[in-house]
Amino acid sequence: MIKLHLMAVAVAIGTLASGAGALAESQTAFAPPIPGTIVQNQIAYLTGANLDGQWRAVASKKLVGTGSGQSFYQWYLSIYALRRGAYRLRYQSPRNGGPLETVTQADGAKMWFPVAQLRVVGAAKLTGSAVQQLVVQSHEMAADCGGSTVTVFGSGPGDSVVRAVTVTNPCELRATIGADGTSIELAGPYYNASAPMCCPTKNSASAVLRYRGGKWVETPNYFKIN
């Protein structure tokens, strides 16, 4: 009975310690603060699986206006590195470039474009090294069906964040990290060079994006690599 009691106490202490750690992490400051309302908060190890390698990718949105029964938002992607006890901003879209654009109000109307959506797909060791890369999927539209982008982010020199590769497609492009953890599975309509936006060459196409021999390779080559 004494042994069982001691085991229960040990489990309880471990649970409390884990909870305290999670609480401390949730209260860690973001500098500068995350803009708008947080939609996703994803951990990634862009510089290795250690405390200094811990980064946070945050998808958030801020209301910019309402009209015709619709709410319009500015979306943000903010990538922070844990440094000196706080998460410090290293990259933010649209301020530092893609995949997002700054929304603007339409002339004479309570409407703001482009209308956007953003999703952090996840983090994985896509380049075969000990560090992770971050995969983000976005969609923006101002007319017709708009366009979609899948962006892979990695660490750069001087504690910076760089866009390693982007894949774009009219209308829709979805991304998932492959089961092998080293690839990205892409899915969406395929348009050949002469296909109009209304009529894709193939309504549902899929491809796999991998990093091989120092470059990104898509098989089959359905979607545009930038």
C-alpha positions in Angstrom: 0.0 0.0 0.0 2.8 2.4 0.9 4.5 1.7 -2.5 1.3 2.3 -4.4 0.7 5.6 -2.5 4.2 6.8 -3.3 3.7 6.0 -7.0 0.4 7.9 -7.0 2.2 10.9 -5.4 4.9 10.8 -8.0 2.4 10.7 -10.8 0.5 13.7 -9.3 3.7 15.7 -8.9 4.6 14.9 -12.5 1.2 16.0 -13.7 1.4 19.2 -11.8 4.9 20.0 -13.2 3.7 19.3 -16.7 0.7 21.6 -16.2 2.9 24.3 -14.7 5.2 24.1 -17.7 2.3 24.4 -20.1 0.9 27.3 -18.2 4.3 29.1 -18.1 4.7 28.5 -21.9 1.2 29.9 -22.6 2.0 33.0 -20.6 5.3 33.7 -22.4 5.2 37.1 -23.9 5.1 37.7 -27.7 7.2 40.8 -28.7 5.6 42.6 -30.4 2.1 41.3 -29.5 0.2 39.1 -32.0 -2.1 41.2 -34.1 -5.8 40.5 -33.9 -7.4 37.3 -32.8 -5.3 34.1 -32.8 -6.6 31.3 -35.1 -3.7 28.9 -34.9 -0.5 28.7 -32.8 2.0 26.1 -34.1 5.3 25.1 -32.6 8.2 24.5 -34.9 11.9 23.7 -34.5 13.4 25.7 -37.3 16.9 25.7 -35.9 16.9 22.3 -34.1 15.2 20.3 -31.4 16.3 22.4 -28.4 15.1 25.4 -26.5 16.9 27.9 -28.7 15.4 26.1 -31.7 11.8 26.6 -30.7 9.7 28.9 -32.9 6.0 29.8 -33.0 4.0 30.3 -36.2 0.8 32.2 -35.4 -2.1 32.7 -37.8 -4.3 35.6 -36.7 -6.9 38.0 -38.2 -8.1 41.5 -37.4 -11.5 42.9 -38.3 -11.1 45.8 -40.8 -14.8 46.5 -41.6 -18.3 45.2 -42.3 -20.7 45.6 -45.1 -23.5 43.8 -46.9 -23.8 41.5 -44.0 -20.2 40.3 -44.3 -17.2 40.8 -42.1 -13.8 41.6 -43.7 -10.4 40.7 -42.1 -6.8 41.4 -42.4 -5.0 38.1 -41.9 -1.5 37.8 -40.5 1.2 35.1 -40.4 3.7 35.9 -37.6 6.7 33.7 -36.9 8.4 34.2 -33.6 11.7 32.7 -32.1 12.0 32.0 -28.4 14.9 34.2 -27.3 15.8 35.5 -23.8 12.5 34.4 -22.2 10.1 35.8 -24.9 8.9 35.0 -28.3 10.4 37.6 -30.6 9.1 38.4 -34.0 11.3 37.3 -36.9 8.9 37.4 -39.9 5.4 38.7 -40.5 3.2 38.6 -43.6 2.1 40.8 -45.2 4.6 43.3 -43.7 7.7 41.2 -44.8 6.2 39.8 -48.0 4.0 36.9 -48.9 2.0 34.8 -48.8 -0.5 37.5 -47.6 -1.4 40.9 -49.1 -2.6 44.0 -47.3 -6.3 44.4 -47.7 -7.7 47.7 -49.1 -11.2 49.1 -49.2 -13.0 49.0 -52.6 -13.9 52.5 -54.0 -17.3 53.6 -52.8 -18.2 50.4 -51.0 -17.9 48.9 -47.6 -15.9 46.0 -48.9 -12.2 45.1 -48.4 -10.1 42.9 -50.7 -8.5 40.5 -51.1 -10.6 38.2 -49.0 -8.2 35.7 -47.5 -7.9 32.5 -45.5 -4.7 31.1 -43.9 -3.9 27.7 -42.4 -0.7 26.5 -40.8 -0.4 23.0 -42.1 2.4 21.9 -39.8 6.2 21.5 -39.4 8.4 18.7 -40.6 12.0 17.8 -41.5 11.5 18.2 -45.2 15.1 18.8 -46.3 16.6 15.7 -44.6 18.5 17.7 -41.9 17.9 17.9 -38.2 15.8 21.1 -38.4 12.2 21.5 -39.4 10.5 23.6 -42.0 7.1 25.2 -41.7 4.3 24.6 -44.2 1.6 27.2 -44.7 -1.5 27.2 -47.0 -3.3 30.4 -48.0 -6.0 31.6 -50.4 -6.8 35.1 -51.5 -9.6 36.3 -53.8 -10.8 39.7 -55.2 -12.5 38.4 -58.3 -13.6 34.9 -59.6 -12.1 32.1 -57.5 -8.8 33.8 -56.7 -5.6 31.9 -56.1 -4.0 29.6 -53.6 -0.4 29.4 -52.3 1.5 26.8 -50.4 4.6 28.3 -48.8 7.5 26.5 -47.1 9.4 28.6 -44.5 12.9 27.8 -43.1 15.5 29.5 -41.0 17.9 31.9 -42.6 21.2 33.6 -41.7 21.2 35.9 -38.6 18.2 34.3 -37.0 16.0 35.2 -39.9 13.1 33.4 -41.6 13.1 32.8 -45.4 10.6 31.4 -47.9 12.3 28.2 -49.1 9.7 27.5 -51.8 6.2 28.5 -52.9 3.7 26.6 -55.0 0.7 28.5 -56.5 -2.4 27.5 -58.3 -5.6 29.2 -59.5 -8.7 28.7 -57.3 -7.6 26.0 -54.9 -4.5 24.2 -53.6 -4.5 22.1 -50.5 -1.4 20.8 -48.6 -0.8 18.0 -46.1 2.5 16.7 -44.8 3.2 13.2 -46.2 3.1 10.2 -43.9 6.9 9.8 -44.4 7.4 13.2 -42.8 9.7 14.4 -45.6 7.2 15.4 -48.3 4.2 17.6 -49.0 1.1 16.2 -50.7 -0.6 18.8 -52.9 -4.2 18.6 -54.2 -6.3 20.9 -56.4 -7.5 21.5 -59.9 -4.9 21.3 -62.7 -4.9 24.0 -65.5 -2.7 23.6 -68.5 -1.3 26.6 -70.3 -4.5 27.2 -72.3 -7.2 26.3 -69.9 -9.6 29.1 -68.8 -10.3 29.6 -65.1 -13.8 28.2 -65.5 -12.7 24.9 -66.8 -9.6 23.1 -65.4 -7.9 20.5 -67.5 -8.3 18.1 -64.6 -10.8 18.9 -61.8 -8.9 17.0 -59.1 -5.2 16.5 -59.4 -2.6 15.5 -56.8 1.2 15.8 -56.7 4.0 15.3 -54.2 6.6 18.0 -53.4 10.0 16.8 -52.1 13.4 18.3 -51.5 16.0 16.3 -53.5 19.5 17.0 -54.6 19.4 20.6 -53.3 16.2 21.6 -55.0 12.4 21.2 -54.7 10.9 18.7 -57.1 7.2 18.2 -57.8 5.8 15.0 -59.2 3.8 15.2 -61.4 4.4 18.8 -62.3 0.8 20.0 -62.0 1.2 23.2 -59.9 3.5 26.1 -60.4 6.7 26.2 -58.3 8.2 29.6 -57.6 
